């Protein structure tokens, strides 16, 4: 639905336009045309009166009043300048085309857009009070032009004018306000409203400025809440930032009482929903869904373990569960949104394109021009997060493009270490304060004016962050023959803080004081030294070869040069930054699944055909895959990107994290609540861009841009933005223990430096008890209380506290027995023939001073397999098993191999020693089993405990044939022919180091 209010009573649909363009020009001709075009813009005879002065920071849409029934808006306009409405100081330059009615070649009048929420269940209508206009005569307003590609050497767009529109004797765009199509962002209706206070008649050259324009949005109907399964604090926080009426609408919906017609349409009745009491995501719904190839499942579970501990209900599924095609995986995610409670808010795709395919929904918008390297179909992951196909995200999506289990483990360990054990803030304080802005001053006609906005956009970032107390490094480059003097005058790249364009560059960037010679070594040194953020605005490319000439071109950043090979060679260790690389093609990760070759055009003819090798990786991928450093997360573009659209997204990413960034750039957007998780940050930038450019008729450029950007990283990860403070036992208080099975109110208090910390995430959990899971945010007193906590297992429960720019607290609450009814039974292997390992069906070693588990070079799983017999296990039949674990002691060798292991028991009432016909592989096993995978390296001569194996023990001691002090056999074997093997102590190495079995039980049994 699109709703608009016309600016004239006889407003009629405009006819189909006849577009006239100039084609086939070289760059110099196009720049010459540009100069003529600007001369027309700046022609004498343009008369202006003065509008009432407005402070520059007030420019944009301003709410007059906001409620769940009504939203009244006006627009604050700048004071008119001296020469041209489009080139005056502080005027929003929304280029090219900023409103739903503006088309390429039509008059480029300023327009203002904002996201608004529509209360669910209501109908939207618009009323307008335009007021009296201020009239300006003899005004020439130039037409909207196509966007320019960011690729090196890209020509300026061919000058285009819509001769039909310019011949119509009527106001353009002909409406005062309109709303775009209604979107649904995770159960919440919303749209973009655009206001048109400038109306232009191209025949009479009259500009009417409606400085008193007021627009009223009316919402009629019964308000319905967001479905409970879709409720997400992270999405609601983003919507409050994005929209001018988010607080009013979301608050009203929270209080609404709904009468659901079916059990599939669940709503809360206000307040905290029952979702807060759900488990850790292993069963039922989840917050965070990790989808991986089966080869990467161990790494996925490793990441999931930390995420659950830190407050994200996390589920791991493989493509064996979802299916392997984009349609299969998309359908699985869509079903999770419809059926799961809660439905996931985040999705991580763990695997490169050949393991988890990307979408190819559209051909790149630039290919029709037949200039430069053809881009083919655009690789995109965004459709995995757009569950209702309306062009906006319903989930935050990230990807780790790994190719092996080892790469997957490196990538997830880097993320966990970044969050859990980041670089020491005392010895590495600089890491949390330093940033680098890397850029190229493009000036192809050598006139001192920047052609685009690469360095200007980088300077926006540099000036803002240094003013905020960060330490910045400019790594800028241009040709030695160029003397940078002024920013661009090309209107597509002139933004609100550019004072009409063409302003002088800062004096500190003048030659010879500033050398403009940033090179690869500068980038390498900055990354190696350590910084929390590095951005690149400039040209990029993919690695390629000419089929006919076999010439190889490196991919990565073109100027300053920093290639895929340089990224792969970084050795910055744990000092890994977040890196933004919106430069063309640097995120072209789908080399394995895209076309085999691409044509390169020059002057309309094919110059050559290019390909990539089967093992080539993109710039962004090398940063993620680097085992000795790289980056913890990267924003990249899978194909050639469009300059001004990218620049707007960068503004959005900055504003998400630093909410006064856009205001500092003299635009107006969002409220003051910062967003630090990179999934929401990434989407916020896209949504901000959408307010500046229309979806139709600008859709081919817009859709290409939305499709081609990827967040290569964990969407739940928060970026450090300051020197973190550690949370210690002095800062976090909670009970040391609670009674097993007894409902207990558990209060956790969080403070730092005598200040209560609000909105700290507190999570109490136990990995082996997935339904025992409590998580919540502290209040303004720094407290959160979990009512009626009832533990189901004996043992330690983890308490983890996280809050932005603080190193997490990790503590323990013991779940212990009340009244002393809990008992412990421990048994240890006591003879040489009670332990041994098998390497195949025919061989077992019962006399070695070591035992083995893991991959056998010559035989498939379950080998290597270790068997252990425990004598005199003093557990009465029918006793309630609370917990159980197998304990092994490491040796001095074979400490690091990755093992995919599983623990079972012999299905027997009273086990005997091994030997003869009693081979571990041949004995009957329990139906219950527990996986024990080994990823982290062991230390020498250290005891290690398995996950809880209570279910395995229960199956042995429960049947009638079991009696106290019987013997019990445990097997630890291999379930996957991947990784390596590990060895541990046997009875023959030292009886005191032999394997142990510990069981905690309650009840006397029989």
QUIWO-V474046 format. One record per residue. N is the residue number from 1. RES is the residue in one letter. PSI is psi in whole degrees, 0 to 359 (999 if undefined). Layout:
BEGIN
N	RES	PSI
N	RES	PSI
END
This chain:
BEGIN
1	X	135
2	X	126
3	X	132
4	X	155
5	X	121
6	X	154
7	X	359
8	X	151
9	X	331
10	X	31
11	X	123
12	X	158
13	X	133
14	X	148
15	X	163
16	X	132
17	X	156
18	X	104
19	X	129
20	X	126
21	X	161
22	X	128
23	X	164
24	X	20
25	X	149
26	X	174
27	X	317
28	X	322
29	X	320
30	X	320
31	X	325
32	X	319
33	X	322
34	X	318
35	X	319
36	X	320
37	X	314
38	X	327
39	X	322
40	X	316
41	X	319
42	X	16
43	X	147
44	X	166
45	X	12
46	X	118
47	X	138
48	X	142
49	X	183
50	X	129
51	X	156
52	X	137
53	X	143
54	X	142
55	X	141
56	X	329
57	X	0
58	X	0
59	X	133
60	X	183
61	X	135
62	X	125
63	X	135
64	X	315
65	X	154
66	X	131
67	X	180
68	X	348
69	X	341
70	X	143
71	X	118
72	X	130
73	X	150
74	X	180
75	X	130
76	X	123
77	X	154
78	X	166
79	X	137
80	X	143
81	X	197
82	X	335
83	X	319
84	X	135
85	X	334
86	X	353
87	X	17
88	X	162
89	X	137
90	X	4
91	X	134
92	X	118
93	X	97
94	X	93
95	X	146
96	X	130
97	X	117
98	X	1
99	X	163
100	X	339
101	X	349
102	X	128
103	X	162
104	X	130
105	X	352
106	X	163
107	X	133
108	X	69
109	X	144
110	X	146
111	X	155
112	X	131
113	X	146
114	X	145
115	X	141
116	X	148
117	X	140
118	X	117
119	X	131
120	X	135
121	X	356
122	X	163
123	X	140
124	X	135
125	X	159
126	X	136
127	X	144
128	X	137
129	X	98
130	X	333
131	X	186
132	X	137
133	X	157
134	X	128
135	X	134
136	X	131
137	X	162
138	X	46
139	X	131
140	X	120
141	X	125
142	X	161
143	X	156
144	X	136
145	X	156
146	X	157
147	X	156
148	X	139
149	X	153
150	X	2
151	X	150
152	X	133
153	X	5
154	X	135
155	X	152
156	X	148
157	X	146
158	X	129
159	X	128
160	X	134
161	X	135
162	X	100
163	X	331
164	X	309
165	X	319
166	X	351
167	X	357
168	X	128
169	X	69
170	X	161
171	X	142
172	X	136
173	X	356
174	X	2
175	X	150
176	X	331
177	X	151
178	X	157
179	X	146
180	X	187
181	X	143
182	X	128
183	X	164
184	X	105
185	X	100
186	X	52
187	X	3
188	X	123
189	X	141
190	X	168
191	X	172
192	X	127
193	X	136
194	X	135
195	X	138
196	X	79
197	X	348
198	X	122
199	X	129
200	X	131
201	X	108
202	X	341
203	X	311
204	X	351
205	X	41
206	X	130
207	X	124
208	X	123
209	X	115
210	X	83
211	X	342
212	X	17
213	X	128
214	X	138
215	X	131
216	X	123
217	X	123
218	X	134
219	X	111
220	X	134
221	X	175
222	X	125
223	X	135
224	X	144
225	X	169
226	X	136
227	X	138
228	X	325
229	X	337
230	X	357
231	X	133
232	X	118
233	X	325
234	X	317
235	X	320
236	X	324
237	X	320
238	X	319
239	X	324
240	X	325
241	X	322
242	X	329
243	X	155
244	X	347
245	X	25
246	X	315
247	X	313
248	X	316
249	X	313
250	X	325
251	X	318
252	X	320
253	X	326
254	X	329
255	X	351
256	X	142
257	X	122
258	X	150
259	X	90
260	X	143
261	X	331
262	X	163
263	X	346
264	X	352
265	X	72
266	X	139
267	X	149
268	X	159
269	X	23
270	X	156
271	X	196
272	X	135
273	X	166
274	X	348
275	X	327
276	X	340
277	X	8
278	X	172
279	X	197
280	X	8
281	X	346
282	X	326
283	X	153
284	X	211
285	X	181
286	X	165
287	X	324
288	X	120
289	X	122
290	X	122
291	X	128
292	X	162
293	X	148
294	X	332
295	X	336
296	X	13
297	X	325
298	X	315
299	X	321
300	X	316
301	X	328
302	X	314
303	X	319
304	X	324
305	X	315
306	X	320
307	X	319
308	X	316
309	X	327
310	X	12
311	X	8
312	X	116
313	X	116
314	X	134
315	X	138
316	X	127
317	X	153
318	X	169
319	X	347
320	X	332
321	X	322
322	X	335
323	X	164
324	X	351
325	X	163
326	X	322
327	X	320
328	X	311
329	X	318
330	X	318
331	X	320
332	X	315
333	X	317
334	X	318
335	X	326
336	X	327
337	X	331
338	X	328
339	X	335
340	X	150
341	X	105
342	X	161
343	X	145
344	X	143
345	X	339
346	X	147
347	X	130
348	X	127
349	X	108
350	X	96
351	X	149
352	X	179
353	X	331
354	X	345
355	X	314
356	X	104
357	X	152
358	X	169
359	X	148
360	X	90
361	X	339
362	X	152
363	X	141
364	X	139
365	X	337
366	X	343
367	X	332
368	X	340
369	X	344
370	X	49
371	X	132
372	X	198
373	X	124
374	X	143
375	X	341
376	X	211
377	X	141
378	X	125
379	X	131
380	X	144
381	X	356
382	X	336
383	X	340
384	X	334
385	X	354
386	X	88
387	X	343
388	X	14
389	X	41
390	X	12
391	X	1
392	X	154
393	X	139
394	X	348
395	X	152
396	X	124
397	X	138
398	X	164
399	X	138
400	X	106
401	X	65
402	X	156
403	X	343
404	X	164
405	X	324
406	X	318
407	X	320
408	X	318
409	X	319
410	X	314
411	X	316
412	X	325
413	X	324
414	X	318
415	X	313
416	X	315
417	X	322
418	X	320
419	X	319
420	X	315
421	X	68
422	X	171
423	X	139
424	X	119
425	X	345
426	X	310
427	X	345
428	X	38
429	X	324
430	X	328
431	X	323
432	X	352
433	X	336
434	X	144
435	X	164
436	X	137
437	X	116
438	X	130
439	X	169
440	X	129
441	X	104
442	X	125
443	X	77
444	X	333
445	X	9
446	X	49
447	X	6
448	X	350
449	X	132
450	X	135
451	X	320
452	X	222
453	X	23
454	X	300
455	X	323
456	X	317
457	X	322
458	X	322
459	X	324
460	X	314
461	X	313
462	X	311
463	X	321
464	X	311
465	X	324
466	X	323
467	X	334
468	X	2
469	X	3
470	X	161
471	X	113
472	X	155
473	X	124
474	X	123
475	X	84
476	X	152
477	X	147
478	X	175
479	X	146
480	X	333
481	X	350
482	X	135
483	X	100
484	X	127
485	X	328
486	X	154
487	X	171
488	X	152
489	X	358
490	X	120
491	X	328
492	X	334
493	X	10
494	X	114
495	X	184
496	X	329
497	X	17
498	X	4
499	X	44
500	X	355
501	X	155
502	X	12
503	X	152
504	X	147
505	X	156
506	X	147
507	X	330
508	X	351
509	X	5
510	X	142
511	X	151
512	X	0
513	X	325
514	X	129
515	X	340
516	X	41
517	X	33
518	X	134
519	X	180
520	X	317
521	X	328
522	X	318
523	X	314
524	X	315
525	X	319
526	X	317
527	X	320
528	X	321
529	X	327
530	X	126
531	X	154
532	X	339
533	X	137
534	X	133
535	X	147
536	X	121
537	X	108
538	X	198
539	X	147
540	X	173
541	X	174
542	X	160
543	X	139
544	X	165
545	X	144
546	X	130
547	X	322
548	X	327
549	X	349
550	X	27
551	X	139
552	X	133
553	X	128
554	X	150
555	X	173
556	X	209
557	X	129
558	X	317
559	X	123
560	X	143
561	X	127
562	X	109
563	X	177
564	X	319
565	X	322
566	X	320
567	X	320
568	X	337
569	X	358
570	X	144
571	X	55
572	X	6
573	X	232
574	X	355
575	X	64
576	X	127
577	X	172
578	X	135
579	X	129
580	X	117
581	X	71
582	X	8
583	X	150
584	X	134
585	X	1
586	X	345
587	X	24
588	X	79
589	X	351
590	X	32
591	X	330
592	X	340
593	X	357
594	X	189
595	X	156
596	X	332
597	X	160
598	X	138
599	X	145
600	X	122
601	X	143
602	X	123
603	X	41
604	X	359
605	X	152
606	X	116
607	X	325
608	X	175
609	X	131
610	X	152
611	X	167
612	X	154
613	X	160
614	X	338
615	X	7
616	X	140
617	X	149
618	X	169
619	X	311
620	X	320
621	X	317
622	X	325
623	X	323
624	X	325
625	X	347
626	X	118
627	X	351
628	X	15
629	X	237
630	X	226
631	X	153
632	X	338
633	X	148
634	X	135
635	X	128
636	X	163
637	X	129
638	X	346
639	X	187
640	X	138
641	X	166
642	X	125
643	X	292
644	X	329
645	X	319
646	X	317
647	X	323
648	X	321
649	X	320
650	X	317
651	X	318
652	X	317
653	X	317
654	X	318
655	X	330
656	X	316
657	X	319
658	X	94
659	X	347
660	X	11
661	X	309
662	X	322
663	X	324
664	X	338
665	X	13
666	X	20
667	X	181
668	X	121
669	X	138
670	X	173
671	X	201
672	X	7
673	X	116
674	X	152
675	X	129
676	X	337
677	X	134
678	X	335
679	X	306
680	X	324
681	X	313
682	X	313
683	X	324
684	X	319
685	X	320
686	X	316
687	X	324
688	X	316
689	X	322
690	X	333
691	X	345
692	X	344
693	X	143
694	X	152
695	X	329
696	X	122
697	X	19
698	X	17
699	X	325
700	X	322
701	X	317
702	X	312
703	X	322
704	X	316
705	X	314
706	X	322
707	X	321
708	X	353
709	X	140
710	X	140
711	X	108
712	X	88
713	X	186
714	X	121
715	X	344
716	X	350
717	X	134
718	X	138
719	X	135
720	X	135
721	X	15
722	X	172
723	X	119
724	X	150
725	X	136
726	X	138
727	X	123
728	X	181
729	X	339
730	X	338
731	X	337
732	X	125
733	X	140
734	X	165
735	X	145
736	X	332
737	X	159
738	X	163
739	X	134
740	X	128
741	X	359
742	X	122
743	X	127
744	X	134
745	X	122
746	X	118
747	X	131
748	X	131
749	X	134
750	X	128
751	X	163
752	X	131
753	X	44
754	X	20
755	X	128
756	X	137
757	X	112
758	X	153
759	X	27
760	X	137
761	X	120
762	X	131
763	X	130
764	X	125
765	X	166
766	X	124
767	X	324
768	X	359
769	X	78
770	X	337
771	X	347
772	X	94
773	X	122
774	X	127
775	X	145
776	X	174
777	X	144
778	X	153
779	X	189
780	X	343
781	X	7
782	X	22
783	X	149
784	X	137
785	X	126
786	X	113
787	X	135
788	X	37
789	X	124
790	X	107
791	X	148
792	X	351
793	X	151
794	X	143
795	X	192
796	X	137
797	X	136
798	X	139
799	X	118
800	X	133
801	X	127
802	X	144
803	X	151
804	X	139
805	X	32
806	X	138
807	X	131
808	X	147
809	X	137
810	X	120
811	X	187
812	X	138
813	X	121
814	X	132
815	X	106
816	X	167
817	X	145
818	X	144
819	X	9
820	X	20
821	X	352
822	X	140
823	X	153
824	X	138
825	X	125
826	X	134
827	X	149
828	X	143
829	X	131
830	X	358
831	X	161
832	X	322
833	X	6
834	X	1
835	X	152
836	X	170
837	X	150
838	X	141
839	X	351
840	X	184
841	X	342
842	X	346
843	X	136
844	X	141
845	X	113
846	X	1
847	X	1
848	X	157
849	X	20
850	X	160
851	X	159
852	X	150
853	X	145
854	X	192
855	X	129
856	X	137
857	X	325
858	X	348
859	X	147
860	X	172
861	X	147
862	X	15
863	X	147
864	X	145
865	X	133
866	X	137
867	X	142
868	X	130
869	X	128
870	X	122
871	X	155
872	X	50
873	X	106
874	X	66
875	X	117
876	X	147
877	X	136
878	X	2
879	X	148
880	X	113
881	X	120
882	X	314
883	X	160
884	X	148
885	X	149
886	X	135
887	X	128
888	X	147
889	X	127
890	X	163
891	X	203
892	X	4
893	X	165
894	X	58
895	X	350
896	X	351
897	X	139
898	X	129
899	X	133
900	X	93
901	X	164
902	X	141
903	X	131
904	X	173
905	X	161
906	X	133
907	X	74
908	X	152
909	X	332
910	X	102
911	X	158
912	X	173
913	X	164
914	X	167
915	X	158
916	X	233
917	X	355
918	X	86
919	X	134
920	X	325
921	X	341
922	X	352
923	X	151
924	X	144
925	X	156
926	X	153
927	X	332
928	X	142
929	X	160
930	X	129
931	X	135
932	X	94
933	X	142
934	X	116
935	X	309
936	X	142
937	X	143
938	X	155
939	X	159
940	X	145
941	X	52
942	X	140
943	X	138
944	X	136
945	X	142
946	X	169
947	X	169
948	X	127
949	X	32
950	X	317
951	X	323
952	X	315
953	X	319
954	X	322
955	X	335
956	X	315
957	X	356
958	X	321
959	X	163
960	X	333
961	X	346
962	X	142
963	X	152
964	X	141
965	X	13
966	X	171
967	X	153
968	X	132
969	X	133
970	X	139
971	X	133
972	X	109
973	X	181
974	X	135
975	X	354
976	X	138
977	X	61
978	X	166
979	X	225
980	X	199
981	X	164
982	X	156
983	X	154
984	X	172
985	X	144
986	X	177
987	X	323
988	X	343
989	X	319
990	X	121
991	X	328
992	X	342
993	X	5
994	X	157
995	X	149
996	X	155
997	X	122
998	X	131
999	X	130
1000	X	129
1001	X	167
1002	X	152
1003	X	151
1004	X	336
1005	X	211
1006	X	999
END
